[in-house]
Amino acid sequence: MSQFDSGQWLVCYDIRDKRRLGRVFRFLKKQGVPVQYSVFLVDASAAKMRRLLVELGQLIDTRADDVRAYGLPAQPQYDTIGQSMLPLNILPTLSLQ
């Protein structure tokens, strides 16, 4: 994927302070779809993801908090157990077949 091609990213975080946690959650809710607690699916180019991570870096305490972004392949493979927070058809690449 080039830096300008859009792709899907999993953004995961572990934030120690409740106030910072709220800020990070509200910020990511505007950027993507919550998949699980502290995990968001974001559709973005690599360049946009770098900018997003810079903005997140301003919201967290880098000595205590952890934020990670994982680029997903075009056709991700996954399994689920239990109730999903997402409707099955919210994103075509994530719908069960």
C-alpha positions as CSV (number, residue, x, y, z in Angstrom):
1,M,0.0,0.0,0.0
2,S,1.4,3.4,-0.9
3,Q,1.2,6.2,1.6
4,F,-1.8,7.6,-0.2
5,D,-3.8,4.4,-0.8
6,S,-6.6,3.9,1.7
7,G,-6.6,0.8,3.8
8,Q,-7.9,-0.5,7.0
9,W,-6.1,-0.2,10.3
10,L,-6.7,-1.6,13.8
11,V,-5.9,1.0,16.4
12,C,-5.6,-0.4,19.9
13,Y,-4.9,1.5,23.1
14,D,-4.2,1.0,26.8
15,I,-4.6,4.3,28.7
16,R,-4.1,4.5,32.4
17,D,-5.9,7.8,33.3
18,K,-9.7,8.0,32.9
19,R,-9.6,11.5,31.6
20,R,-7.1,10.7,28.9
21,L,-9.0,7.5,28.1
22,G,-12.1,9.5,27.5
23,R,-10.2,11.9,25.2
24,V,-8.7,9.1,23.2
25,F,-12.0,7.3,22.9
26,R,-13.9,10.4,21.7
27,F,-11.1,11.2,19.2
28,L,-11.1,7.7,17.7
29,K,-14.9,7.5,17.6
30,K,-14.7,10.4,15.1
31,Q,-12.0,8.5,13.0
32,G,-13.3,5.0,12.9
33,V,-15.6,2.3,14.2
34,P,-15.3,0.7,17.7
35,V,-14.7,-3.1,17.3
36,Q,-14.1,-4.0,20.9
37,Y,-13.2,-2.1,24.1
38,S,-10.0,-0.1,23.3
39,V,-9.9,-1.3,19.6
40,F,-11.1,0.7,16.6
41,L,-11.2,0.0,12.9
42,V,-10.0,3.0,10.9
43,D,-10.1,3.5,7.2
44,A,-7.1,5.7,6.3
45,S,-4.0,6.0,4.1
46,A,-0.6,5.5,5.6
47,A,-0.1,9.3,5.5
48,K,-3.4,10.0,7.3
49,M,-2.6,7.3,9.9
50,R,0.7,9.0,10.6
51,R,-1.1,12.3,11.2
52,L,-3.7,10.6,13.3
53,L,-1.0,9.0,15.5
54,V,0.7,12.4,15.9
55,E,-2.6,13.8,17.2
56,L,-3.1,10.8,19.5
57,G,0.4,11.4,20.8
58,Q,-0.7,14.8,22.0
59,L,-3.6,13.3,23.9
60,I,-1.7,10.6,25.8
61,D,1.1,10.3,28.3
62,T,3.8,8.4,26.4
63,R,5.4,7.3,29.7
64,A,2.3,5.5,30.9
65,D,0.0,4.9,27.9
66,D,0.3,2.6,24.8
67,V,-1.3,3.2,21.4
68,R,-0.7,0.9,18.5
69,A,-1.9,0.8,14.8
70,Y,-1.8,-2.3,12.7
71,G,-2.4,-2.2,9.0
72,L,-4.7,-4.9,7.8
73,P,-4.3,-6.8,4.5
74,A,-6.8,-6.3,1.7
75,Q,-8.5,-9.6,2.5
76,P,-8.1,-10.1,6.3
77,Q,-8.9,-13.5,7.7
78,Y,-10.4,-13.7,11.1
79,D,-12.6,-15.8,13.5
80,T,-14.9,-14.6,16.1
81,I,-16.5,-16.2,19.2
82,G,-19.3,-14.5,21.0
83,Q,-21.4,-11.5,20.3
84,S,-20.0,-8.9,17.9
85,M,-20.3,-5.2,18.5
86,L,-20.4,-4.6,14.7
87,P,-23.4,-5.5,12.4
88,L,-22.2,-8.1,10.0
89,N,-22.5,-5.9,7.0
90,I,-20.9,-2.7,8.3
91,L,-17.7,-3.1,6.3
92,P,-17.6,-5.5,3.3
93,T,-14.1,-6.8,4.1
94,L,-15.2,-7.8,7.6
95,S,-18.5,-9.4,6.8
96,L,-18.7,-13.2,7.6
97,Q,-19.2,-15.4,4.6
